């Protein structure tokens, strides 16, 4: 079995934390009236690893992502694209003057604006 590399450091210094059954993920999204089973073709579990150099936890395999229909579905929930979230406040504390920031999946860009 090949080591899973950290997406941040590209190092194999990672630790397996847990597996999540795809069936559990699919069932959890049913609450939001969306079928996500097609995003997990050919796999039965998603693994969570930790980069030991940065303490960043990440999902594996890396090729899992929602498409535009997935994100459009959640636009009907007012909480999904809130202009400010609790995690913004925490993250803001790590940004120092002069740092560069790339916000991925930013919706309307509310975090970067602040």
Buried (B, 14 or more C-beta within 10 A) or exposed (E): EEEBBBBEBEEEEBEEEEEEEBEEBBEEBEEEEBEBEEBBEEEEBBBBBBBBEBEBEBEBEEEBEBEEEBEEBBEEEEEEBEEEBEEBEEEEEEEEEEEEEEEEEEBEEBBEEE
